[in-house]
Amino acid sequence: MATAVADPVSGTYTGTQTIELGAPPQDATHVRVDITCLTTGTLVLEGGEEAVCELGDGASAIVFSGPLSPGQDSFTVTAGDPEISYKAKAVYMNGMSTQ
């Protein structure tokens, strides 16, 4: 079972953003990012996964969990619309998170 190996980084963002995670702990193997859409639009997550926020006001939730790349200490969310707003919480994990 995967567990968090660092404190999460969270915030509210508008448009394309790079979320700085800090240096990964030695036992980190994956990054998990939870996104809650605040407005409608499309987000492209690092690695190319596209997420569509169909409803605003926190109704759409997206979870991404992917392998940590060598030297990775941030996670980029690219906005299809520069006005889209969302909350994101990112954390280093010691395995693939499925929940």
Buried (B, 14 or more C-beta within 10 A) or exposed (E): EBEBBBEBBEEEBBBBBEBEBEEBEEEBBBBBBBBBBBBBBBBBBBEEEEBEBEEBEEEBEBEBBBEBEEEBEBBEBBBBBEEBBBBBBBBBBBBEBEE
